[in-house]
Amino acid sequence: MRSDSYWEIVFEDPESGKTRRQSTHTKDQVEAKKVLGDFMREGAANAATSTKYRLRQRKDGYWETRWTEDGKAQRRSHGTKDHKAALAAHDTLVKELSRPEIPARPTVAWVVDQYYDYICRDNAESTSGPMAANVRPLKEHLGHLYWDEVVQDTVDEYIEWRMTKPRWKAHQNFEGQYGTASRNTACKDLRVLRAALMRARKNRYTAYPPDFSIVEGEPVRETKAWLTMEELERMIAACDPRPIIVNGKQIDRERDRSHIEAFLLIALATGARKEAILSLTWDQVYIPEAKLKSVTEIPPVPVHDAEGKLVMPKRSTTRAYTDLPLDYETGEIGKGAYIDFGAGSGNKRRPAIPVGQNWRLMNYLLNGGDRSQPYVISYRGKPVKSLKKGLAEVAKEAGVKKPVSHHTMKRTAITHMVRAGVPFNVIAEAVNTTEDVLKKHYSMHRPDIEAALGDALSIK
């Protein structure tokens, strides 16, 4: 601890061997330990970089980064007095200044690494994390090649090599055999390579864009499955709390599938994507409050207390409300409730969708769910990242033999809208998908086409 009560980290610079000091910018020992833990995980290389590029606060309160380049002192102001904002800007600047020099003839490994670093910086972990499984085999088999050596024969040979490699453990079959990667997996790797080469061309690391084709394999699963209302009801019923039996004995807690039920209800009512639903927070759910209609005073009536004496109770009132979001006596649902899924990113748009027409979902949003947690769908106090395994178990228990995934629910919602005769332009606005996509994949469910054709093409 320094004389001003701030904690600092004292370490030895691996390059110069000199003793260095780095402030944690906090007087709290617990927070200082967290900063120390992050510093230890960075390692010696990053520690040396952090000593070369130093974040300092000027006398006017603004933060700036200082470093030495070619014997001359350099500085860059971050235009903020907030330490957290300055720290983020400092890290971004250090990454830019620490980039390695562009080789005269980049290799595939270098090009892919540059692209993957870009993805990790500008995208969420849900996007950059899975891409690591595509980057690894590309660097293993093609990393030693120069960028201009990637031709059609190279791509075809990579597909053959990739299909001899084992699949990852999560895709093992029921006999425990891992099997080998599919052609579609190899093609997914190559799409990452093509995107990396395209970005390298835009940054002028390479002289021309990639010139090879990727021939996809056959679909590995049914992609047009959707659920009937009867199948959905069975799946929702399978989410009810039930006793847990272990080795023939019932334990003192019930099975909790409320998070799966919530996903099924929200997905059916909105047709939203998995990422939008699982990242939904309670402040994105809007339900209009009921309006107070009248207050009626209840005349007090004398009653006997525990000792048999007559006492006069306190005055009480009854309140009558109008525009209830959910009237349990009449079953009516108020209007105006909606879920705002936020902005999204790229072409994965997220709309605000009305949900007042769904009684069961409104009941869950009003009375179900754990509002002590920020996320609408949580399990044991933690946000849910995937329901792939849970949906498969519920479908199996409910006797649904179709493949049920997260996207199955989006297809189910759209299919039921089309079968109910809702126009494509209304569906497109509700689920924020283009009309062209809807017509391409869901026209076979339109009741007007089926009625128009009639028995015109039938053979008796």
WOJOQUI-V110302 format. One record per residue. PSI is psi in whole degrees, -180 to 180 (none if undefined). Layout:
psi=PSI
psi=PSI
This chain:
psi=135
psi=175
psi=-24
psi=14
psi=1
psi=144
psi=147
psi=158
psi=127
psi=124
psi=169
psi=126
psi=120
psi=-21
psi=-49
psi=-19
psi=3
psi=156
psi=128
psi=159
psi=140
psi=124
psi=145
psi=-9
psi=34
psi=150
psi=-8
psi=126
psi=-36
psi=-46
psi=-36
psi=-37
psi=-36
psi=-43
psi=-39
psi=-41
psi=-44
psi=-39
psi=-40
psi=-36
psi=-24
psi=-33
psi=174
psi=-38
psi=-46
psi=-31
psi=-41
psi=-40
psi=-40
psi=-26
psi=-28
psi=-42
psi=107
psi=135
psi=121
psi=151
psi=128
psi=173
psi=-27
psi=5
psi=-13
psi=147
psi=147
psi=159
psi=133
psi=142
psi=170
psi=130
psi=121
psi=39
psi=1
psi=138
psi=133
psi=152
psi=151
psi=119
psi=145
psi=-2
psi=28
psi=151
psi=-5
psi=127
psi=-41
psi=-44
psi=-39
psi=-37
psi=-40
psi=-43
psi=-36
psi=-46
psi=-41
psi=-43
psi=-42
psi=-40
psi=-39
psi=-42
psi=-24
psi=3
psi=138
psi=158
psi=147
psi=121
psi=154
psi=-34
psi=90
psi=146
psi=167
psi=-41
psi=-42
psi=-44
psi=-44
psi=-39
psi=-42
psi=-41
psi=-41
psi=-38
psi=-39
psi=-42
psi=-42
psi=-33
psi=-41
psi=2
psi=163
psi=164
psi=-29
psi=-22
psi=-47
psi=-32
psi=-56
psi=-25
psi=-21
psi=-32
psi=-20
psi=-33
psi=-39
psi=-53
psi=-31
psi=-45
psi=-32
psi=-44
psi=-32
psi=-4
psi=-30
psi=-15
psi=152
psi=158
psi=-35
psi=1
psi=-2
psi=103
psi=-177
psi=-41
psi=-37
psi=-42
psi=-46
psi=-39
psi=-34
psi=-41
psi=-44
psi=-41
psi=-42
psi=-33
psi=-6
psi=-9
psi=148
psi=150
psi=165
psi=160
psi=-34
psi=-17
psi=17
psi=151
psi=-177
psi=-18
psi=0
psi=9
psi=129
psi=-32
psi=-172
psi=164
psi=150
psi=170
psi=-35
psi=-34
psi=-44
psi=-39
psi=-33
psi=-40
psi=-44
psi=-29
psi=-35
psi=-42
psi=-43
psi=-41
psi=-38
psi=-42
psi=-35
psi=-42
psi=-36
psi=-38
psi=-41
psi=-33
psi=3
psi=30
psi=-28
psi=167
psi=-27
psi=159
psi=165
psi=148
psi=76
psi=156
psi=153
psi=115
psi=111
psi=156
psi=-175
psi=150
psi=136
psi=-8
psi=163
psi=123
psi=3
psi=17
psi=141
psi=160
psi=142
psi=164
psi=-35
psi=-39
psi=-38
psi=-41
psi=-38
psi=-38
psi=-41
psi=-39
psi=-32
psi=-9
psi=-4
psi=148
psi=135
psi=153
psi=149
psi=125
psi=123
psi=119
psi=40
psi=2
psi=143
psi=127
psi=170
psi=39
psi=160
psi=157
psi=134
psi=110
psi=24
psi=-32
psi=-34
psi=-41
psi=-42
psi=-41
psi=-44
psi=-43
psi=-45
psi=-41
psi=-40
psi=-38
psi=-24
psi=-26
psi=25
psi=163
psi=163
psi=-50
psi=-39
psi=-39
psi=-46
psi=-21
psi=6
psi=132
psi=163
psi=-28
psi=-6
psi=-3
psi=119
psi=121
psi=119
psi=141
psi=150
psi=150
psi=136
psi=121
psi=-48
psi=158
psi=120
psi=129
psi=135
psi=119
psi=130
psi=143
psi=129
psi=141
psi=162
psi=136
psi=-169
psi=-25
psi=2
psi=5
psi=149
psi=126
psi=155
psi=117
psi=166
psi=156
psi=145
psi=162
psi=158
psi=143
psi=134
psi=134
psi=155
psi=164
psi=47
psi=139
psi=-29
psi=114
psi=110
psi=-17
psi=-45
psi=-18
psi=5
psi=151
psi=133
psi=158
psi=158
psi=-8
psi=140
psi=164
psi=125
psi=107
psi=2
psi=-173
psi=-33
psi=-164
psi=148
psi=-135
psi=3
psi=70
psi=150
psi=115
psi=175
psi=121
psi=129
psi=140
psi=8
psi=-15
psi=-6
psi=105
psi=-47
psi=-38
psi=-42
psi=-39
psi=-40
psi=-43
psi=-30
psi=-40
psi=-17
psi=-178
psi=157
psi=100
psi=-4
psi=-14
psi=148
psi=-28
psi=141
psi=-40
psi=110
psi=158
psi=117
psi=41
psi=9
psi=149
psi=154
psi=130
psi=-32
psi=146
psi=20
psi=-51
psi=-42
psi=-41
psi=-39
psi=-41
psi=-43
psi=-42
psi=-42
psi=-43
psi=-32
psi=-2
psi=21
psi=117
psi=-3
psi=154
psi=122
psi=118
psi=-177
psi=-45
psi=-18
psi=-36
psi=-35
psi=-44
psi=-38
psi=-45
psi=-47
psi=-41
psi=-44
psi=-33
psi=-45
psi=-45
psi=-25
psi=-2
psi=13
psi=129
psi=150
psi=-35
psi=-33
psi=-42
psi=-43
psi=-39
psi=-35
psi=-44
psi=2
psi=49
psi=144
psi=152
psi=-36
psi=-42
psi=-42
psi=-44
psi=-34
psi=-38
psi=-15
psi=7
psi=-27
psi=-14
psi=-3
psi=122
psi=-27
psi=-34
psi=-44
psi=-40
psi=-36
psi=-39
psi=-39
psi=-133
psi=26
psi=-32
psi=16
psi=154
psi=125
psi=none
